[in-house]
Amino acid sequence: AVVAQRAAVQRALSCLLDNATKFDPSGAPIELSVSEAGIAVADRGIGIRESELALVFERFHRSDEARSMAGSGLGLSIVRDVAERHGGKVFARNREGGGAVVGFRLGV
């Protein structure tokens, strides 16, 4: 079991969902997976350049594709901060068939 600050985890989840919605103009369903200590959000959007997978959780990082969109580049850094404050880690990978899977695990 993981003891977590409810508001912080809700904020992290909101950031993940907002991010997936922003980068998936397809209208396809966004998938949310919850495991014992983790949450993953999968979309069918543009995906993440391999060279940027390690950067997406940095404060103010915005890919070339994201610079014309609304936002400040803080959403995924908030996710990382919440995960780390709860002894966890974040992850991001491209999804087979297009899109991305982004999430966090707590207490790992």
Residue, then its C-alpha position, 0 to 999 in steps of 0.5 A: a500500500v502507498v500512502a499519498q497526498r490525495a490532492a497532489v495525486q489528483r493534480a498529477l492525474s489531471c496533468l496527465l489527462d490534460n497532456a494526452t488530450k492536448f496531443d491527441p487530436s484524433g478523438a480516439p479514447i484516451e486510456l487510463s490504466v491503474s495498478e497497485a501503485g501506478i497510473a498510466v495514460a495512453d493516447r493515439g496522438i503524435g507520440i514523443r520523439e525518441s530524443e525527447l523521451a528523457l526530457v518531457f518531465e523537465r520544467f518548461h520543456r516544450s517540443d517543437e510540436a508543442r510550442s504553438m499550443a497553449g501551455s507552459g511546459l509545467g504539466l509533466s514536471i508536476v507529475r514528476d515532482v508528485a511521484e518523487r515526493h511519494g518515493g516514485k518514478v515517472f515514465a514515458r514511452n511511445r505506444e505501438g500503433g502511434g501515440a504515447v503512454v505517460g505515467f507514474r508509479l508511487g513508492v517504488 
